[in-house]
Amino acid sequence: MNYKKSKYVFPVVRDLPNGAKVCLLFSGRIGKNIFVSHDTFHKVVNDQFEYLSPTVRETLILNKVLVPASEDELQEINKENEMAMSNDKKDRLYISIQPTASCQLACDYCGQRHSKKFLDDQHIEAIIKRVENKLNQAKFKTLEIGWFGGEPLCALKNMGILNSRLKALAKAHEVQYLGHITTNGYALSPTLYKELKDTFNIRRIEITLDGSKEYHDKRRFTCKGKGSFDMIFNNLVNIVSSEYYDFSQCPISVRCNVDERNVEGVFPLLKLFVEKKLQRKILFYTTAVVSWSNNGAGSEEGRMLLGEYSTNHIAYMIENDFIVGILPHRAAPYKCLGTDEYAEMYDADGNIFDCSETSYSDYYNEKGFTLGNVLESTSNTNIRSCLKDVPKRLLNNEISPCNECKFYPLCGGLCPLALVDGTPRCPSFVYNMEDRIFLDFIAKKRG
């Protein structure tokens, strides 16, 4: 059989300090980094496959560096994606709840319309009934609650009522009950962390720090204009230093939203984590700021800068023993609220959505993303928006630029809402993939 070099192969050659060359072939078809000799690298890059030894050639075929010459790779990738999606166990019922539209912060890139609105008893009762109807539809093993906002901890009392009712519901249906929470961290404390972990069965807490204090406070400030960094960072340090913190059961993940205004602030934040010895106690990642509700936030410049800077961020994290993700994995189209046939989100008015970015937004309401209200009839619990069609459109090669992108097997198109809006949210690794391939090699050599 004749073979060709996969269009999804990333060849990288770098010099080591001792003068030796490192030759790597990263297979985007399976998400694997392969260390090869200079001779093998040269033959692959120059399409001289007939000169490879049988053993080497077989290894490269197995890892899909080489593929059949007649193969339509995109078609094969989508066959694999379809198989992976069909094998995905549909045994988790995921419900996202926004107990309030209120927030202590007024972040300048937020696309939500905040107000002093909280879920009332009538809406809570309707949510419980709706979730119970959903649990009766299939044989679920897990009921997972995603607490979102506004700022969910501004409505802790409402959360507590819902949590108690939902836990009882899960017990009655003999399903596991767990959750996660996205919070600004402003009201988080060691005792509240313990309550979330033990009473709410929270298994991941995500907070946001947009760089060091100098950068964070210019964009994530309170409604009264006061910087929020000191409060959030001190809360983080106090929690991970407390007897209640359990990284294995309920880790805290710190997200840093980056654009051109604060990209210089990531390094000082990483150094602060090292100073406080937090590297192995938290998870940390950066993500590009994006336009939310068509508010114009984020930019191509910011995404490119994040990609370029993240090479040094990752190198520093490797050097200082952070838990760090370096290379992407093989990925099918993204599974989220919008593409999960059972998942839903409810806001503080009881409105129903299938995307966490479409609530509290006139822009998305006008586009038809408000799917109903929990106070209406609960008989139709599977109403969906156009987001449900995105995976199928990806599998049919109907979405550009994904159908022509070298990174498609590694990201699966990511956010369906962004694809529908025509503004793909390409991951930052597209800007420094070769650096990441080399850094992955370095990290593995260090064990």
N, C-alpha and C positions, 0 to 999 in steps of 0.2 A: 504494500500500500504506500502511496506517495503521501508525504507529510509537508506541512507548512508551519511556519512560526505563528503562534497564536497572536492575534491583534491585541490581546489583553495581557501580553507579557511586558514587564518593566525591567530592562537590563540596566544594571548599575555597576560601574567600576570606580573604586576609590583607592587612594594611596594611604597607607598606614604611616605613622611617624618613623618606623624603621625602614621605610622605602619599599616594602612589599605592597603588592596590589591585591585588593579584595574584589573578586568578581561575583556578582549576585544576579540571579534571575528570579524575579518575583512573579509568580503565576496568579494573575487576577482571576483566572477561572476557578481556582480552588482556594485562593488566599494564602499561599504558602511561599515562604522565602527560601531559596535554594542557593547554597554556596557551591560554586563550581570552579574548576581550574581555568586559568587564563586561556588555555587551548580550547576547552569546551565552549567558553564564553565567545571566543572569536568565531568559532564555527557556527554557533547558533545565530549570532548577530549578522553574520554574512551568509546565512542560508546554506551552509555547506554541511547539511545533515548526513550526507552519504559517507562523510569522513569520520563520523562519530563511531565509537565502539558500540557494539550491540547492547552492552549493559547500560552505557550512558544514554543511548538513544531510547531504550525501553523505560528508563527512569524518567526521562523528559516527557515521553508520551504519557506515562502514568500520571504525571503531575500537570499535564495539559499545557506544557510549554510548547510542545509540538502536537498538532492536531491533524486529522485527515485533510488532505488538500481540498477535497470536495465539500467539506463541512461548512454549513452556514452557522457560524458560531453564535450569532445572536439568537437564532432559532433554537439551538441546542441549550443555550443559557436559559431561555424562557421555558423550555421543556423541564429543565431542572428546577426552575423557580416554581412552576406549576405543581410539580411533584412535591416539593418541600411544603408548599402552601396546603396541598391536599392532605399531607401527613400531619399537619399541625393539629394537635389535639384541641378540640373545641370544648374543653371541660372547665374553662374559667369564665365566670361572669364578672366583667369589669364595669364598675360604676364610678364615675367621677362626680363629686359633689362640691359645689361652691356655696358654702353656707352663708356667705355675705359678699356684698359688692363693695364693702368698705376696705380701706387700707390706710395704714399710718404713713405710708410713703407716697411720694408723687414723682416717681422716676420719669425722667424726661423723654424716654423712648417707649413708655408703656402705651399700648393701644386700647386699654380698657376705659370705660366711662364709670368712674367710681361714685358711690353714693352710700348713704347710711341705711342700706337695705339689708335685712336679715331674713333668713327662712323662718316663717311663722309655723305655729302648730298645725294649721290646716295643710300647708305644703309638706311638712314633715310626714304627716299621716298619709298623704297622697303618694309620696315617694316610697314609703314602706310598702304600700299596696302594689305599686308598680314593680318594685323589685321582687316582691313575692310572686307576682304573675310571671315575671321573667324566670325565676327559679323553677317554676312549674313547667317551663317550656322544653327543658332539656336536662340531661343527667350531668349536672355540673359537679365538680369536685371542690371548687374554690369560689368564694365570693371575695373579690378584691375591691377595696374602696380607695380611690385616689382623691385626697382632700386638696382642694385648689381654691383659688380666690379670684379677685380681691385678695385679702390676706385672711386665710381660714382661721388663724388663731385669734382674730378679732371677734370670732363667734364661737368661742370655746364651749359656752353653755349649750348652744344649738348643736354643735358637734357631739357633745356628750349625750344628748337625748337621742340623736340619730344613731350614734355608735351602739348604745345600749339596745335599741330596737333591732338594729341590723345584726348584731351578734346573736340575739335571741332567734332571729329569723334563720341565720346560718345554722345554728344548733338544731332547730326544728327540721331543717332540710338535710341535716347531716353533711354539711359541706364545711371545709376549712374557711376560717375568716381571717383575713389579713388586710393590710393597707400600706399606703405610702402617703407622704405629705410634701407638698411644695410650699415653702414658707419663706418670707423675707428674713426670718431669724431674729427680728427685732424684739419679739416678746418671748423668745425661747429661753428656757432656764433649765438647770439640771433636774429639778423636780418635775417640770413639765415634760422634759425628755422622757423621764421615767414613766410618767402617766401615758404618754403617747405609745411608748414601747410595750408597756405591760397591760394597759387597759384598752387601748385602741388597736393593739396588735400591729402597730406600725413596724415595717421592716426596712424602710429607707426614708431618711429625711433629707430633703434638698434645700439648701439655702444659697443665697447669691452674694458674692463679694466681687465688685467690678474693679479689681486691682487694689493697690494700697490706698490708704486713707486720702491722700492727695487727689487721686483720680476718682475713687469711689464716691466721695462726698460731693463732687461736682455734678453727679448725675442721679445718684440714689439718695435723695434727701427727704426729710419728713414733709408733711403738708404745711408745716410752719417754716420750712426752709432750712432746717437744721440738718447737718450731716448725720448719717446713720452708721458709719463704719465702726466707730468705737463701741457702740452698743452691741452690734452684731458680732464683731470679732471677739469681744470680751465674753459674750454668751457662748461662743464656740469653744474658747479656751476653757471656760468654767465647766462646760458639759463634758468634754473629752478628758478632763482631769478629775472628774467626779467618780465616785464608786458606782454610779448608776450606768456609766457608759459601757456599752457592749458592741464593739465593732462587728463582731461576727453575727450578731442577731439584728442589730439596727444601726448600720453605719450612717454617718453624716456625709453627704456629698456636697461639695462646694462648686458651684458653677460660676464662671466668670464670663459675663457677656462683653464681647470685645468689638470695638469699632476703631476708627482712626484716632479718636480722641483719647482713648485710654490704653492703647496697645502697649505703651511704654510702662504701664502700671502693673503688668503681670509679673515681671521679674521681682520687683520689690515685695510683692505679695508672697511669691514663692520663698523668698529669702526670709520673710517674717515667719512663714510656716516652719522653716528649718530652725530658726532661732527659738521657736516655741516647741520644737520637737514633735510636730504634728504629722510628719510625713507618712507614718504607718498607721495613723489613727483616723485619717479622713481619706475620702476620694476627692480628686480635683480634676476638673476639665474646663477647657475654654470652648466657647461657641460664638459664632458671629452674630451681632445684632442684626435683626431683619425688620423689614417693614411689617407693622402689625396694624391690622384694620386700615390698610392703605395710608398709614401716617408718615410714610417717607423715611422712617428710621433705617439705619444701616446704609451701606454703600459697597460697591465693588472694590473701591480702594481699601475699605476696612477689611473685607474678606481676604484680599490679597496680602495685606500687611499681617493679618493673623496667621495666614499660611506660612509666610516667610519667617516671622518671629517664632512660631511654634517649634521650629527646628531647634533653636537654642533653649526654648522652654523644656522640650523633651529631654535634650541632652543634660540639662541641669537637674531635672527630676531623676534621670537614671543615675547621675553622679551622686545624688543625695538620698537615694534609696526611697523615693516615692513609689507608690503603687501607680503605675502609668501604663496606659494603652498606647501602643506605638503604631501598629499597622492595622488596617481594617480587615475584616473577615468577609468571606463570601456571604452575600445577603440577597434574599428574595425581596420583592416589593414590601414596603413598610407596613407592619401591622399596627394600627392605632385605633382610636375611637371611631374614626370615619370608615375604617375598612373591616372592623370587627362587627359581625352581623348582630350581636347581642348587646354590645357596649353602648352606654349613653352617658351624657352629662346633664346635670340640673343646676341652674343658677339660683340666685336668692329670690327670684320672682317665680320660681317653679318652671321656667321655660326649659325646653328640652333641646339639646344639641348633640351633634356627633363629632365635635371638635372643640378643644379647650380654648382656641383662639377666637371663636365666633360669638361668644357671649359678650354682653355689655358693649355692643358695637352696632351703631346705626348702619355702618357700611355693610356688614354681613347680614344684618336683619333684612335690609333692602334686597340682598341677593338671594333670599329664601333659605338661609341657614338656620332660622328658628323653626324647629320641627313640630312645635306644639307646646302644651303645658300639662303638667302632671295633674292639674285639677280637672282636665278634660277626661273623656272616657279612657280607661286603662286597657281596653280590649286590644287596641292596636299598639303593641309595644315594640314594634320593629320598623318604625318609620325611619328612613334614611335620606341623606342628602346625596348630591352627585359624587361625593367622595367615595362612595362604595364602589363606583365603576373604575376608579383609578388603577387598581391592580390588574383588572382585565385589559384595560387600555395599554398598560405597560407590556403585558404578555402578548398583546397583538401588535406591538411595535408602533403604537399610534401616538406616542408622546415624544416630542422633540424637546431638548437635544438628547434625552436619555437613550433613544434608539440608535444614536451614533456615537455615544460617549464611551471612551476607553475605561472609565471608572464604574460603569453601570453594574457589572457583576459584584462590585464591592459596596455599593450604597443602595441599590434597588430603587433608586429614584427619590428616596427619603420622603419628605413631607407631602402628602397628597394635596393638602390645601394649597401649598405653594405651586404645585404642578397645575392645579385647576386655575389658579390666578395667573399662570404664565410667568412666574418668577421663581424658578427652581432654586432650592436652598442647597447648593452643592457643598459638600463637606470640605473643611479646610485642608484635608490631606491632598486635595487635587493640586494645591499650590506647592507642596514640598514632598511629594511622594518618594522621589529618589533619596532625599535626606532621611526619610523615615525608614526606608529599606536598609540603608547603611546603619542607622542607629539601632535597628532591631538586631542586626548582626552583632554590633558592639555589646548590646545588653545581654544577648545569649552567651557571648564569649565570657562575660563577667559572671554568668550564672545567676 
